[in-house]
Amino acid sequence: MAQLTDMVEVIEGAGQAVEEWAAANRARIAEGVEAKGGVLLRGFRAEAAETAERVLAALDLELLDDAYWSTPRSGVSKKTFTATEYASARSISLHSEMSYMKSWPRLVAFHAIIVAEEGGETTISNVDAATAEIGDVVEQFASKGVIYQRTHHAGVDIPWRKAYQTDSRDEVERIARDAGMEINWLANDVLQTRHAAQGCVASESGAPLYFNQSNLFHPANLPPGAEAQLTQLFGKDFLPRNAFFGDGSPISAEIVRRVNAAFDKGAYGVPWRPGDVFIVDNMRHAHGRRPFKGARKLHVAMATRHATPARTPIAWN
């Protein structure tokens, strides 16, 4: 059975301020991320709400904003957000952050503030291993890419005003245009967007790696019965989320199940302790969340924009 240290580099502190230690030990953190795809900083002093942001800044990395929010979350500061705020009984499928866009953060930092009484581990899964499990389907994603469609209905999923962090339709249109999205304003203040992105990126050897979020956007990922209910309410062309191959052909529910099973097979749950800071290479490990009981609070920050459809070395400055 895999151990935590098999999946990530664990660095134990002795109560030092985590951002100060990170600034003085940038090379060690970089080496750990390069070696295992992630570094868990544990036993450091890390009380501030913006700790994840401060650690990435201490590493002299470019901090990123989330141009729009794909899932329910709240802003903590300009560069710090809450982790996805789905109901505690719900799992979050493994995924690479913002891989539904043509640019994404290379590094994601999580900061554990309140640890759940039971469950709530952040799961990670190696992208290379999962890709090998998916098999021949990967070639379809590599050659066709993915189209994402979202329809922001009132009271369902995430409203467009929160997703785009503005009340202005003009600002939404600007953000969407900059992101390469097609937009359509429907009746009753409903926004529908559609855009294309990669299905895969190239590994260091040039082989395709699964890198998209079709498995999250596809209605087959919904809880049992939810797709039929939403289709009855809105129609199949106006579901809150959907994903297709880039040529417009459907992605089958069986493909979605294969992808999720491949990532789940190698999943490891990071057992949080209060104050933990976990820095993960977003192109090496996908991440998700297990259900939990009790209160749980994680904050997230992101760094180093990556807009090349290939996994190149991280620029540590």
N, C-alpha and C positions, 0 to 999 in steps of 0.2 A: 504494500500500500504506500502511495506517495506521501511524503512528509512535506511540511511547509518549506523547509530548506531545499527540497528538490525543485520546487517551483520558483522560488524567489530568493534573493539575497537578504538575510535578516541581519540587521546591524543593531546591537544592543547599546543603549546609552546609559548614562549614570546621572540622569536628572538635569543635563545641560539644556539650555534653550535650543530647540531643534533647528531653528533657522540660523542661529550663530554657528552651530556645529556643521550644518550643511555648507555654509559659506566657506568654512575652513577646510572642508573635506570634499570638495567638488569632484576631484579625481576618483575618490573611492566610490562615490555614488555612481558616477559615470561607468566605472568598471563593473559595478554590480548590475546595472541595467543592461549593459552590453553582454555580460556573461549569462544572465538568467532571464532577462526581459522585465525585471522588476526588483525594487528594493523596498523592504519594509523597515522603517525606522521606529524602534520600540524602546521605551524606557527613557525618553527625553521629555523635557518640559514643553508642553504644547497646549496651552489653554485658550489662546486667542481664536475667535471665530474665523479669522482670515489666515490661519496657520498654513494651510495648503498653498495658498497664494504666496505667502511670505517665503516658504521653502523654495518654491520654483523661482521666485525673484532672487533669492540668495544664491541660486545656481547660475545666475546671470542668463536666464532664459527668457524668450519672448512670451509674455503672458497674453492669453487670448480671451476674447469675449465670445459667448455663444450668440451668433447673429440672430437666431431665433430658436425657440425651445421646442424640441420634438416631444418631450414628455413633461408632465406636471413637475415643476420645481419652483423654487423661490430664489430671488437674488439676495445675497448676504452683503456683498460689496460689488464694486464694478467688475472684479475678476473672480469672485467667489460665489458659488451657488450651492444650494442644497442638493443632495443626491435625489434621484427621481422619487417622487412622493406618491407612488402607487400604494394601494391598500396593503396592510401588513400580511394578509393571508395570501397575497399573490406573489408568485415568482417573477423575476425579470429574466427573460431569455438572454443567453450569452450573445454579446455583440461587441463590435469595435466602435468606439465613440465617433459619431458624426460620419460614419462610413457611407451614409446615404447621400453625402455631398462629394464634390470634386476636390475639396480641401478639408482637412481635418487636423486635430491636434495630434502630434506625435507622442506627447507625454501627457498623462492624466495623473493627478495627485488626489488621493482621498485622505481625509482627516477624520478619525473616529472621535466624536465628542461624547455621545451617549451610546452605550453598547446594549443591545437588546437582551432581555432576560433569557430568551431562548431563540436560537436560530439567528437569522439576519446576516449570515456570512456573505461577504462579497465573493462571488465565485469567479475564478479565472480559468481559462482554457487556452492551450497553445494553438495558435492559428495554423501553424504548419501541420501539426498532428491531426487537427480537425479536417483540414483540407484533404489530407490523404484518405481519411475515412469517407469523405463525401464521394470521392471517386469521379466517374465520368461526367457527372452533373457539372463539375467545376468548369469544364470546357464550354458548356452552354453559357454560363455566366461570363466567362472570359471573352467569348466572341460576341455576345449580344448586349452585355451590360444590363442595367435595371432602370425601369421607369417607376417613379413613386408618385402616387396620387393621394392627396389629403383633402378632405371636405370638413370644414370647421363648423359643425352644427352647434347651436346653443345647447349647453348642458350635457354635451357628449365629448369625451376625450378632453382636449385642451382648447379653450376659445382662442380665436386669432389674436385678440388684444393681448392675451398673456403670452402666446407663442412668439409674437413679434415685439412684445414689450412697448406697445404704442397704441394710442386710440386713433391714430391718423391713417386713413386709407392711402393717402399719398405716400406716407412713409413705408407702409407695407409694400406698396408697389415698387418703391425704390429698392428696398431690401430684396424683394423677389427678383427684380430685374438684375440686380448685381449678382445674384446667386444662380442666374440662368433659368428661372422658373417661369412657366406660363401661369397666369392667374385669371380667374373668372369670378366675378361677383354675382352670386345667385340671389334669389328672393330671400327676404327675411334676414338680411345682413349675413348671409352665409358665404364664406370664402372657400373657393376650391383652387388648389395649386397642383401643378404637374411638372416634374422635372426628371432629367436623366442623369445618371452617374454610372461609375464603373461597377462591374460585377466582381472583378478581381484586380489585384495588383501583382506585379512580378516580384518573385523572391530574388535573393542575391544571385541565384543560379539562372534566373530568367523563367523559372517555372511559375505557373499561375497560382496565386493564393486567394482563397475565398475572402472577399473584403467588401461587404455590403450589408444592408439591413433588411433585405427582402423578407427574411424569416421573422422579423418583428412587425413589419408593416402589413404582411399578408394576413387576410382574415382567418386563415387556418391556424394562426397563432392565438386567436381569441379563446376565451373559456368556452366549454361546451354549450352549444345552443345560442351563443351570442351572435354568430354570423347570421343565422336565420332570422333572429329577432331584428337585427339592424337592417338586413335586407328588406324585411317587411315594412320597417318604418321609413326607410329612405330610398330604397331601390338599389340594385347591385352596382349602378354606376356612380352612386353617391355615398358609398360607405365612408366612415371617418378616415380610414387608412386602407390603402391597397398597394400592391406591387405587381409589376409585370416584367417580362423580359423586355429588353430595349427595343426589339422589333414590334412590340405591342402584343406578342403572343402570351398566353397565360402561363404563370408559374403554378404547377399543380400542388395540391395539398400534400401529396406524397413527397415532393421535393422538399417542401418546408419541414416535414417530419424528418427526412433524412439529414437535413442540415442541423436541425436542433439536436437530433440524436448524436451526431458526430461531435458537436461541441460538448454535449452533456457527458459523453463517454470519458473525456479527459478532464472533466471539471474538478476543481479543487476549491473548497470553501476556506477563505482566509478567516481564521478565528480572531475577531477584533478584541483589542484591549483599549480602554480609554487613553487617548493621546497618541495612538498609532498614526503614523503617516506612511502611506503606501504610494510609491511612484511607479507607474507601469508604462511600458512601451506599448502604445495602442496598436501597433502593427505586429507585435509578437504575441500578446495575450488579449483575447476577448474577455469581457467581464459581464457579470450579471448579479443577481441577488436572490437569496433564499428567503422564504417566508419567515416571519418572526412573531414573537409575543413580547409585549411590553413596549416601552419607549425606545426609539432608535434615532440617532441623529448623526449623519455624515455630511461633511462639506467637501466640495470638489473644486479644483482649479485645473486649468489646462495651459499647455505651453507648446511652443514650436510648431508653427503652421507647416503642414506638409501638403503639397499640391502636385506631387509627382506620382504617377501610377506604378511606382516601384519602391521596394523597401531598401532605401539607401541608408548609409550610416547617419546616426544622429549628430547634428552639429552642436557640440557642447561649448562653442565659443572659445 
